[in-house]
Amino acid sequence: MKLMSFAVPCYNSEEYMQKCIESLLKGGEDVEIIVVNDGSHDNTREIAEDYVRRYPSIVKAVHKENGGHGSGVNKGLELASGLYYKVVDSDDWLDETALKTLLDTIKKHRTENVLPDLYLTNFVYEKVYEGGRYVRRFTKNFPVNKFFGWEKVKKFHTSSVLLMHSLIYKTEKLRESNTVLPEHTFYVDNIFAYKPLPYMKKLYYLDIDLYRYFIGREDQSVSRENIVRRYEQQIRVMKEMAAAYSYEEIKSFPKGLKRYVLHDLGVIMTLTMMFTTGGKDNPTKRKRELKELWNYIKAKDKKLYRYLKYNTYPVIVDWMPFKLQGRTMLMGYKFFRAVLKCS
């Protein structure tokens, strides 16, 4: 069995997917690379098939109708045969030295029969066009190079949350969580980094800068213009997360997991409010849909609604007029980009 299955969802990725795939090939025969061509109209298919011909024991390619990023993640998991599963977006890449460290660690743990359910690593915001980078590490949250459970996880602060880039799930545990991402929806990585967590009992954190997260393309989903324009998709993601576990279920989680899950929900709800209030187009519609989101959560789970409404970051701006909420959220967004150098 391969140690790792890498899924690479691609849509019109001809300009950058080769850098991504080449970085994964450094794993050699210990890995499989599943290139999921999500209905591309450029040369993505031809590039993927060329890699299959050159590396038949490592690279697989699947070509499907367009279903969005979540559809690519779902298809990759369906086809994965590796012990662990990781998604690498086609414009991102992995560090060679860190990948070797990760694979050597997995080999050691497999030999000792002590494999964890989840490996965690750092990731790096690579702002190529600006010549800058910012490392998101978790040494203040997790024991380093040790097995641990959620009871050992320390508190996360402000906007710090686990992103898909930090997570390497054990494939069987991820499938057990029944995490199926919505199609034709951006920002589903928030669900992928949330719903499986209660199924991960045994964790291991490596303080290595594995994942390189490219920031800077104008068409990226995380650009300010796009996140504001696609606010309805973020609302859809927030609904999925709010419906995944009830407040009572969350309260029954181990202390560290419970605290993190509630923190994560608060952060994502804040982002959803920023997406929705930050646009100048259709303010009446945006205001109505944000109200509908709150009503959806309230009808689904009153305790979770009260927690999110009155005990997390939204309470800071929720009392403000809608336009003032948007201006305040925009100021916060600019702060985190400029001061914390993240996106």
Number of C-alpha atoms within 10 A of each C-alpha: 9 14 19 25 27 25 27 27 27 27 23 17 21 19 12 15 23 18 14 18 25 14 15 23 18 16 19 12 14 16 25 27 28 26 30 28 23 24 17 18 12 13 13 25 23 11 16 24 18 14 19 18 11 10 16 12 13 20 24 21 20 17 17 14 10 16 15 20 24 22 23 29 25 19 19 26 24 11 13 22 18 21 18 23 26 24 24 25 23 24 23 21 22 24 17 18 12 18 19 15 14 19 16 12 16 20 15 13 13 14 10 9 9 12 20 20 20 24 22 24 24 23 26 22 19 20 19 13 10 9 7 11 17 15 17 18 20 22 14 11 15 23 19 16 12 11 17 17 18 21 12 16 19 18 14 17 12 10 15 14 21 21 16 21 23 24 22 20 27 23 21 15 18 23 15 11 14 10 16 18 21 20 16 13 19 22 21 26 18 22 23 21 18 20 20 19 20 16 15 19 15 15 22 19 23 22 17 18 20 24 25 24 21 19 22 14 13 11 9 14 15 16 15 17 15 15 23 22 17 17 25 19 19 24 23 17 24 23 17 17 21 20 16 16 16 15 19 11 10 19 15 10 15 16 16 17 24 19 18 22 21 18 23 24 21 22 21 22 26 22 22 25 25 23 27 28 25 27 21 13 11 8 15 10 11 21 15 10 16 20 11 13 18 16 14 16 20 16 10 15 17 15 14 20 19 14 15 24 19 12 14 18 19 22 15 14 16 15 10 12 9 18 15 15 21 21 15 16 22 17 12 13 17 15 13 13 12 11 8 10 15 19 15
